[in-house]
Amino acid sequence: MKIEVDSFSGNKIYPGKGKIYVRADNKKLNPRKICWTQVYRRMHKKGITEEVAKKRTRRTVKHERAIVGASWDAIKSKRNQKPEVRAAARAAAVREGKEKKKQEQAKRKAEKAKTAQAAFRGQTKFSKQQARGAQGKVAAKSR
């Protein structure tokens, strides 16, 4: 036994109990606008016995925490500093970094010059690259 559901009203149709009515102009009614249909009742919240309790939404709570390498007090103090003070500190840090880099480069240059001189003393012929400190090619030996 197959029980069908009416597409218009939403009610069950038992075998042998249903009638089909088709209008001559084939005009269809909207079940959402007719108050006795299931669709209308669902849309307008009719016949609901239980009142559904409103869901409580959890609000996010912001916590101010320290970051690795900086305590919360340090972060707070930096945030409350005047922009001029922070700009001056940043400029000093940049200047210090540049000086350090210059020293590193000067050190490397001096080291390169030493190796170039040592290589120069051992060789009779050398190229410009070798004079600048690049590794020289090994001379081919005959048997």
N, CA and C atoms as an extended XYZ file, in Angstrom:
429
Properties=species:S:1:pos:R:3:atomname:S:1:resname:S:1:resid:I:1 pbc="F F F"
N         0.850       -1.179        0.000 N   MET     1
C         0.000        0.000        0.000 CA  MET     1
C         0.892        1.238        0.000 C   MET     1
N         0.714        2.071       -0.992 N   LYS     2
C         1.543        3.262       -1.109 CA  LYS     2
C         0.719        4.491       -0.752 C   LYS     2
N         1.227        5.244        0.248 N   ILE     3
C         0.556        6.481        0.648 CA  ILE     3
C         1.300        7.627       -0.006 C   ILE     3
N         0.590        8.400       -0.790 N   GLU     4
C         1.211        9.523       -1.476 CA  GLU     4
C         0.927       10.816       -0.738 C   GLU     4
N         1.778       11.802       -0.994 N   VAL     5
C         1.604       13.115       -0.380 CA  VAL     5
C         1.150       14.088       -1.452 C   VAL     5
N         0.082       14.847       -1.121 N   ASP     6
C        -0.455       15.830       -2.063 CA  ASP     6
C         0.557       16.954       -2.233 C   ASP     6
N         0.911       17.258       -3.485 N   SER     7
C         1.926       18.281       -3.755 CA  SER     7
C         1.417       19.675       -3.423 C   SER     7
N         0.100       19.866       -3.403 N   PHE     8
C        -0.466       21.192       -3.135 CA  PHE     8
C        -0.651       21.428       -1.630 C   PHE     8
N        -1.412       20.528       -0.996 N   SER     9
C        -1.750       20.760        0.416 CA  SER     9
C        -0.738       20.170        1.377 C   SER     9
N        -0.024       19.141        0.964 N   GLY    10
C         0.935       18.486        1.845 CA  GLY    10
C         0.308       17.390        2.681 C   GLY    10
N        -0.983       17.100        2.471 N   ASN    11
C        -1.667       16.034        3.229 CA  ASN    11
C        -1.420       14.681        2.588 C   ASN    11
N        -1.638       13.593        3.394 N   LYS    12
C        -1.471       12.232        2.879 CA  LYS    12
C        -2.701       11.834        2.072 C   LYS    12
N        -2.452       11.094        0.983 N   ILE    13
C        -3.549       10.574        0.168 CA  ILE    13
C        -3.459        9.051        0.229 C   ILE    13
N        -4.495        8.448        0.810 N   TYR    14
C        -4.532        6.995        0.916 CA  TYR    14
C        -5.106        6.414       -0.374 C   TYR    14
N        -4.769        5.165       -0.700 N   PRO    15
C        -5.254        4.576       -1.954 CA  PRO    15
C        -6.789        4.560       -2.026 C   PRO    15
N        -7.310        5.000       -3.172 N   GLY    16
C        -8.758        5.008       -3.398 CA  GLY    16
C        -9.465        6.207       -2.802 C   GLY    16
N        -8.777        7.140       -2.213 N   LYS    17
C        -9.420        8.277       -1.553 CA  LYS    17
C        -9.164        9.613       -2.259 C   LYS    17
N        -8.292        9.641       -3.240 N   GLY    18
C        -7.921       10.913       -3.841 CA  GLY    18
C        -8.686       11.225       -5.105 C   GLY    18
N        -8.869       12.513       -5.370 N   LYS    19
C        -9.497       12.964       -6.611 CA  LYS    19
C        -8.570       13.988       -7.262 C   LYS    19
N        -8.498       13.973       -8.561 N   ILE    20
C        -7.675       14.933       -9.279 CA  ILE    20
C        -8.603       15.940       -9.939 C   ILE    20
N        -8.281       17.188       -9.724 N   TYR    21
C        -9.063       18.247      -10.346 CA  TYR    21
C        -8.097       19.147      -11.107 C   TYR    21
N        -8.341       19.315      -12.394 N   VAL    22
C        -7.515       20.177      -13.219 CA  VAL    22
C        -8.434       21.234      -13.813 C   VAL    22
N        -8.091       22.481      -13.632 N   ARG    23
C        -8.901       23.568      -14.169 CA  ARG    23
C        -8.777       23.619      -15.688 C   ARG    23
N        -9.782       24.149      -16.314 N   ALA    24
C        -9.808       24.215      -17.772 CA  ALA    24
C        -8.746       25.169      -18.311 C   ALA    24
N        -8.486       26.279      -17.553 N   ASP    25
C        -7.474       27.235      -18.019 CA  ASP    25
C        -6.076       26.878      -17.519 C   ASP    25
N        -5.950       25.761      -16.813 N   ASN    26
C        -4.667       25.226      -16.315 CA  ASN    26
C        -3.966       26.208      -15.365 C   ASN    26
N        -4.747       27.042      -14.676 N   LYS    27
C        -4.183       28.025      -13.748 CA  LYS    27
C        -3.886       27.330      -12.429 C   LYS    27
N        -2.709       27.598      -11.886 N   LYS    28
C        -2.320       26.964      -10.620 CA  LYS    28
C        -2.383       27.972       -9.491 C   LYS    28
N        -2.859       27.528       -8.344 N   LEU    29
C        -2.887       28.374       -7.147 CA  LEU    29
C        -1.589       28.206       -6.383 C   LEU    29
N        -1.210       29.250       -5.680 N   ASN    30
C         0.013       29.189       -4.879 CA  ASN    30
C        -0.339       28.671       -3.485 C   ASN    30
N         0.181       27.492       -3.093 N   PRO    31
C        -0.190       26.935       -1.787 CA  PRO    31
C         0.308       27.778       -0.615 C   PRO    31
N         1.281       28.673       -0.860 N   ARG    32
C         1.785       29.518        0.232 CA  ARG    32
C         0.773       30.584        0.627 C   ARG    32
N        -0.173       30.861       -0.271 N   LYS    33
C        -1.157       31.919       -0.018 CA  LYS    33
C        -2.505       31.379        0.478 C   LYS    33
N        -2.672       30.070        0.500 N   ILE    34
C        -3.932       29.471        0.941 CA  ILE    34
C        -3.735       28.918        2.343 C   ILE    34
N        -4.566       29.423        3.267 N   CYS    35
C        -4.274       29.224        4.695 CA  CYS    35
C        -4.443       27.793        5.200 C   CYS    35
N        -5.106       26.888        4.496 N   TRP    36
C        -5.291       25.538        5.016 CA  TRP    36
C        -4.214       24.554        4.558 C   TRP    36
N        -3.262       24.992        3.746 N   THR    37
C        -2.201       24.084        3.277 CA  THR    37
C        -1.069       23.986        4.302 C   THR    37
N        -0.341       22.896        4.227 N   GLN    38
C         0.774       22.665        5.161 CA  GLN    38
C         1.891       23.698        4.961 C   GLN    38
N         2.147       24.076        3.708 N   VAL    39
C         3.202       25.040        3.398 CA  VAL    39
C         2.907       26.380        4.059 C   VAL    39
N         1.627       26.809        3.961 N   TYR    40
C         1.214       28.080        4.582 CA  TYR    40
C         1.412       28.010        6.096 C   TYR    40
N         0.959       26.890        6.689 N   ARG    41
C         1.040       26.739        8.154 CA  ARG    41
C         2.494       26.738        8.632 C   ARG    41
N         3.371       26.099        7.839 N   ARG    42
C         4.791       26.073        8.197 CA  ARG    42
C         5.409       27.467        8.089 C   ARG    42
N         5.052       28.187        7.013 N   MET    43
C         5.614       29.525        6.801 CA  MET    43
C         5.191       30.511        7.876 C   MET    43
N         3.924       30.384        8.328 N   HIS    44
C         3.390       31.330        9.305 CA  HIS    44
C         3.458       30.808       10.744 C   HIS    44
N         4.209       29.713       10.950 N   LYS    45
C         4.465       29.135       12.279 CA  LYS    45
C         3.177       28.839       13.034 C   LYS    45
N         2.266       28.129       12.358 N   LYS    46
C         0.997       27.745       12.983 CA  LYS    46
C         1.100       26.318       13.493 C   LYS    46
N         0.469       26.046       14.609 N   GLY    47
C         0.368       24.683       15.137 CA  GLY    47
C         1.639       24.130       15.733 C   GLY    47
N         2.603       24.979       16.062 N   ILE    48
C         3.820       24.492       16.706 CA  ILE    48
C         3.538       24.402       18.195 C   ILE    48
N         3.643       23.206       18.737 N   THR    49
C         3.288       23.007       20.148 CA  THR    49
C         4.427       23.407       21.082 C   THR    49
N         5.642       23.063       20.712 N   GLU    50
C         6.788       23.368       21.580 CA  GLU    50
C         7.412       24.692       21.195 C   GLU    50
N         7.670       25.492       22.193 N   GLU    51
C         8.411       26.729       21.958 CA  GLU    51
C         9.894       26.392       22.025 C   GLU    51
N        10.595       26.634       20.966 N   VAL    52
C        12.027       26.328       20.941 CA  VAL    52
C        12.769       27.444       21.671 C   VAL    52
N        13.593       27.039       22.645 N   ALA    53
C        14.368       28.025       23.410 CA  ALA    53
C        15.416       28.648       22.504 C   ALA    53
N        15.623       29.936       22.656 N   LYS    54
C        16.607       30.617       21.822 CA  LYS    54
C        18.000       30.123       22.154 C   LYS    54
N        18.800       29.936       21.112 N   LYS    55
C        20.168       29.474       21.326 CA  LYS    55
C        20.999       30.617       21.866 C   LYS    55
N        21.787       30.311       22.842 N   ARG    56
C        22.664       31.333       23.400 CA  ARG    56
C        23.934       31.398       22.566 C   ARG    56
N        24.295       32.593       22.207 N   THR    57
C        25.521       32.755       21.423 CA  THR    57
C        26.670       33.066       22.373 C   THR    57
N        27.783       32.460       22.111 N   ARG    58
C        28.957       32.713       22.945 CA  ARG    58
C        29.712       33.901       22.400 C   ARG    58
N        29.977       34.824       23.260 N   ARG    59
C        30.737       35.992       22.843 CA  ARG    59
C        32.217       35.717       23.055 C   ARG    59
N        33.021       36.141       22.113 N   THR    60
C        34.463       35.927       22.243 CA  THR    60
C        35.029       36.928       23.233 C   THR    60
N        35.859       36.403       24.112 N   VAL    61
C        36.485       37.251       25.129 CA  VAL    61
C        37.926       37.475       24.715 C   VAL    61
N        38.325       38.735       24.658 N   LYS    62
C        39.683       39.050       24.243 CA  LYS    62
C        40.595       39.062       25.469 C   LYS    62
N        41.691       38.342       25.356 N   HIS    63
C        42.694       38.324       26.412 CA  HIS    63
C        43.964       38.966       25.888 C   HIS    63
N        44.532       39.806       26.693 N   GLU    64
C        45.777       40.451       26.291 CA  GLU    64
C        46.919       39.644       26.880 C   GLU    64
N        47.695       39.037       25.999 N   ARG    65
C        48.762       38.148       26.453 CA  ARG    65
C        50.105       38.568       25.895 C   ARG    65
N        51.133       38.073       26.555 N   ALA    66
C        52.497       38.364       26.111 CA  ALA    66
C        52.829       37.532       24.877 C   ALA    66
N        53.783       38.014       24.107 N   ILE    67
C        54.271       37.296       22.928 CA  ILE    67
C        55.667       36.799       23.270 C   ILE    67
N        56.102       35.746       22.586 N   VAL    68
C        57.426       35.186       22.861 CA  VAL    68
C        58.480       36.272       22.664 C   VAL    68
N        59.274       36.501       23.670 N   GLY    69
C        60.341       37.495       23.578 CA  GLY    69
C        59.943       38.872       24.086 C   GLY    69
N        58.657       39.064       24.418 N   ALA    70
C        58.217       40.369       24.931 CA  ALA    70
C        57.110       40.157       25.957 C   ALA    70
N        57.294       40.719       27.156 N   SER    71
C        56.264       40.590       28.186 CA  SER    71
C        55.126       41.562       27.891 C   SER    71
N        53.993       41.348       28.555 N   TRP    72
C        52.827       42.193       28.317 CA  TRP    72
C        53.108       43.638       28.738 C   TRP    72
N        53.871       43.818       29.823 N   ASP    73
C        54.200       45.173       30.291 CA  ASP    73
C        55.041       45.920       29.255 C   ASP    73
N        55.995       45.215       28.641 N   ALA    74
C        56.849       45.833       27.622 CA  ALA    74
C        56.017       46.260       26.405 C   ALA    74
N        55.091       45.394       26.005 N   ILE    75
C        54.226       45.697       24.854 CA  ILE    75
C        53.362       46.920       25.174 C   ILE    75
N        52.805       46.950       26.390 N   LYS    76
C        51.960       48.074       26.820 CA  LYS    76
C        52.736       49.379       26.798 C   LYS    76
N        53.973       49.337       27.342 N   SER    77
C        54.776       50.559       27.413 CA  SER    77
C        55.123       51.068       26.005 C   SER    77
N        55.437       50.154       25.089 N   LYS    78
C        55.734       50.553       23.704 CA  LYS    78
C        54.506       51.162       23.039 C   LYS    78
N        53.344       50.582       23.320 N   ARG    79
C        52.107       51.072       22.723 CA  ARG    79
C        51.775       52.487       23.211 C   ARG    79
N        52.086       52.757       24.467 N   ASN    80
C        51.773       54.060       25.065 CA  ASN    80
C        52.831       55.131       24.783 C   ASN    80
N        53.957       54.749       24.169 N   GLN    81
C        55.001       55.724       23.849 CA  GLN    81
C        54.521       56.700       22.779 C   GLN    81
N        55.137       57.865       22.775 N   LYS    82
C        54.801       58.847       21.741 CA  LYS    82
C        55.449       58.419       20.424 C   LYS    82
N        54.828       58.747       19.310 N   PRO    83
C        55.370       58.331       18.006 CA  PRO    83
C        56.776       58.853       17.721 C   PRO    83
N        57.081       60.052       18.227 N   GLU    84
C        58.415       60.623       17.980 CA  GLU    84
C        59.510       59.781       18.639 C   GLU    84
N        59.215       59.329       19.865 N   VAL    85
C        60.188       58.525       20.619 CA  VAL    85
C        60.420       57.202       19.911 C   VAL    85
N        59.327       56.582       19.464 N   ARG    86
C        59.439       55.292       18.771 CA  ARG    86
C        60.189       55.445       17.455 C   ARG    86
N        59.933       56.551       16.725 N   ALA    87
C        60.621       56.802       15.447 CA  ALA    87
C        62.120       56.991       15.671 C   ALA    87
N        62.470       57.698       16.743 N   ALA    88
C        63.884       57.926       17.057 CA  ALA    88
C        64.573       56.607       17.402 C   ALA    88
N        63.905       55.776       18.186 N   ALA    89
C        64.467       54.467       18.569 CA  ALA    89
C        64.660       53.589       17.337 C   ALA    89
N        63.675       53.620       16.432 N   ARG    90
C        63.764       52.828       15.204 CA  ARG    90
C        64.926       53.301       14.344 C   ARG    90
N        65.086       54.626       14.226 N   ALA    91
C        66.170       55.185       13.419 CA  ALA    91
C        67.533       54.799       14.000 C   ALA    91
N        67.632       54.823       15.333 N   ALA    92
C        68.887       54.443       15.989 CA  ALA    92
C        69.207       52.972       15.720 C   ALA    92
N        68.178       52.120       15.784 N   ALA    93
C        68.378       50.687       15.535 CA  ALA    93
C        68.823       50.450       14.093 C   ALA    93
N        68.244       51.191       13.152 N   VAL    94
C        68.611       51.053       11.735 CA  VAL    94
C        70.058       51.493       11.528 C   VAL    94
N        70.412       52.628       12.147 N   ARG    95
C        71.776       53.152       12.032 CA  ARG    95
C        72.783       52.134       12.574 C   ARG    95
N        72.455       51.559       13.728 N   GLU    96
C        73.339       50.575       14.361 CA  GLU    96
C        73.526       49.358       13.455 C   GLU    96
N        72.432       48.904       12.840 N   GLY    97
C        72.485       47.753       11.930 CA  GLY    97
C        73.358       48.034       10.730 C   GLY    97
N        73.241       49.253       10.175 N   LYS    98
C        74.047       49.638        9.011 CA  LYS    98
C        75.528       49.673        9.349 C   LYS    98
N        75.851       50.219       10.520 N   GLU    99
C        77.262       50.282       10.944 CA  GLU    99
C        77.839       48.880       11.096 C   GLU    99
N        77.070       48.007       11.676 N   LYS   100
C        77.503       46.626       11.877 CA  LYS   100
C        77.778       45.951       10.538 C   LYS   100
N        76.881       46.206        9.574 N   LYS   101
C        77.029       45.627        8.250 CA  LYS   101
C        78.298       46.137        7.569 C   LYS   101
N        78.566       47.450        7.703 N   LYS   102
C        79.771       48.040        7.120 CA  LYS   102
C        81.025       47.399        7.693 C   LYS   102
N        81.031       47.202        9.012 N   GLN   103
C        82.189       46.577        9.672 CA  GLN   103
C        82.402       45.164        9.154 C   GLN   103
N        81.312       44.423        9.004 N   GLU   104
C        81.395       43.048        8.484 CA  GLU   104
C        82.000       43.046        7.076 C   GLU   104
N        81.521       43.953        6.226 N   GLN   105
C        82.016       44.019        4.849 CA  GLN   105
C        83.490       44.406        4.809 C   GLN   105
N        83.892       45.361        5.658 N   ALA   106
C        85.293       45.779        5.706 CA  ALA   106
C        86.172       44.609        6.149 C   ALA   106
N        85.685       43.849        7.115 N   LYS   107
C        86.423       42.686        7.628 CA  LYS   107
C        86.610       41.651        6.518 C   LYS   107
N        85.517       41.392        5.778 N   ARG   108
C        85.575       40.422        4.681 CA  ARG   108
C        86.539       40.879        3.587 C   ARG   108
N        86.514       42.176        3.278 N   LYS   109
C        87.374       42.739        2.233 CA  LYS   109
C        88.845       42.585        2.601 C   LYS   109
N        89.148       42.864        3.871 N   ALA   110
C        90.526       42.748        4.341 CA  ALA   110
C        90.995       41.293        4.266 C   ALA   110
N        90.106       40.379        4.650 N   GLU   111
C        90.438       38.948        4.617 CA  GLU   111
C        90.702       38.489        3.185 C   GLU   111
N        89.888       38.977        2.255 N   LYS   112
C        90.029       38.628        0.842 CA  LYS   112
C        91.352       39.148        0.290 C   LYS   112
N        91.683       40.353        0.691 N   ALA   113
C        92.937       40.958        0.227 CA  ALA   113
C        94.141       40.155        0.718 C   ALA   113
N        94.075       39.669        1.961 N   LYS   114
C        95.171       38.848        2.527 CA  LYS   114
C        95.349       37.571        1.724 C   LYS   114
N        94.243       36.900        1.436 N   THR   115
C        94.327       35.640        0.678 CA  THR   115
C        94.826       35.901       -0.744 C   THR   115
N        94.419       37.020       -1.324 N   ALA   116
C        94.853       37.363       -2.677 CA  ALA   116
C        96.365       37.618       -2.710 C   ALA   116
N        96.868       38.298       -1.667 N   GLN   117
C        98.310       38.575       -1.601 CA  GLN   117
C        99.102       37.283       -1.444 C   GLN   117
N        98.590       36.392       -0.608 N   ALA   118
C        99.276       35.114       -0.389 CA  ALA   118
C        99.316       34.311       -1.684 C   ALA   118
N        98.226       34.319       -2.417 N   ALA   119
C        98.159       33.600       -3.687 CA  ALA   119
C        99.066       34.265       -4.725 C   ALA   119
N        99.134       35.581       -4.679 N   PHE   120
C        99.942       36.346       -5.621 CA  PHE   120
C       101.428       36.036       -5.458 C   PHE   120
N       101.861       35.880       -4.230 N   ARG   121
C       103.279       35.595       -3.971 CA  ARG   121
C       103.699       34.245       -4.540 C   ARG   121
N       102.786       33.265       -4.479 N   GLY   122
C       103.110       31.906       -4.937 CA  GLY   122
C       103.051       31.749       -6.444 C   GLY   122
N       102.401       32.647       -7.160 N   GLN   123
C       102.233       32.485       -8.607 CA  GLN   123
C       102.993       33.569       -9.362 C   GLN   123
N       103.374       33.190      -10.570 N   THR   124
C       104.052       34.175      -11.412 CA  THR   124
C       103.058       34.848      -12.354 C   THR   124
N       102.106       34.040      -12.883 N   LYS   125
C       101.091       34.605      -13.755 CA  LYS   125
C        99.754       34.533      -13.019 C   LYS   125
N        98.939       35.604      -13.162 N   PHE   126
C        97.626       35.585      -12.535 CA  PHE   126
C        96.668       36.481      -13.317 C   PHE   126
N        95.400       36.180      -13.189 N   SER   127
C        94.373       36.954      -13.899 CA  SER   127
C        93.803       38.024      -12.967 C   SER   127
N        92.942       38.869      -13.512 N   LYS   128
C        92.331       39.926      -12.708 CA  LYS   128
C        91.459       39.331      -11.598 C   LYS   128
N        90.727       38.250      -11.944 N   GLN   129
C        89.870       37.612      -10.940 CA  GLN   129
C        90.697       37.064       -9.789 C   GLN   129
N        91.853       36.483      -10.111 N   GLN   130
C        92.715       35.935       -9.064 CA  GLN   130
C        93.267       37.051       -8.191 C   GLN   130
N        93.548       38.181       -8.799 N   ALA   131
C        94.058       39.314       -8.044 CA  ALA   131
C        93.011       39.826       -7.067 C   ALA   131
N        91.739       39.690       -7.447 N   ARG   132
C        90.651       40.135       -6.573 CA  ARG   132
C        90.324       39.120       -5.490 C   ARG   132
N        90.891       37.947       -5.551 N   GLY   133
C        90.695       36.967       -4.488 CA  GLY   133
C        89.980       35.711       -4.913 C   GLY   133
N        89.649       35.547       -6.206 N   ALA   134
C        88.983       34.342       -6.682 CA  ALA   134
C        89.993       33.211       -6.768 C   ALA   134
N        89.503       31.996       -6.694 N   GLN   135
C        90.378       30.835       -6.764 CA  GLN   135
C        90.920       30.692       -8.182 C   GLN   135
N        92.212       30.426       -8.290 N   GLY   136
C        92.845       30.265       -9.600 CA  GLY   136
C        92.690       28.863      -10.119 C   GLY   136
N        92.791       28.697      -11.445 N   LYS   137
C        92.701       27.370      -12.047 CA  LYS   137
C        94.017       26.624      -11.807 C   LYS   137
N        93.866       25.323      -11.647 N   VAL   138
C        95.063       24.494      -11.440 CA  VAL   138
C        95.718       24.277      -12.790 C   VAL   138
N        97.041       24.472      -12.842 N   ALA   139
C        97.774       24.315      -14.095 CA  ALA   139
C        97.768       22.825      -14.504 C   ALA   139
N        97.635       22.572      -15.793 N   ALA   140
C        97.627       21.197      -16.295 CA  ALA   140
C        99.051       20.655      -16.255 C   ALA   140
N        99.144       19.387      -15.834 N   LYS   141
C       100.479       18.757      -15.755 CA  LYS   141
C       100.579       17.690      -16.855 C   LYS   141
N       101.740       17.661      -17.533 N   SER   142
C       101.935       16.654      -18.577 CA  SER   142
C       102.631       15.440      -17.958 C   SER   142
N       102.460       14.315      -18.569 N   ARG   143
C       103.043       13.093      -18.005 CA  ARG   143
C       104.432       12.901      -18.405 C   ARG   143
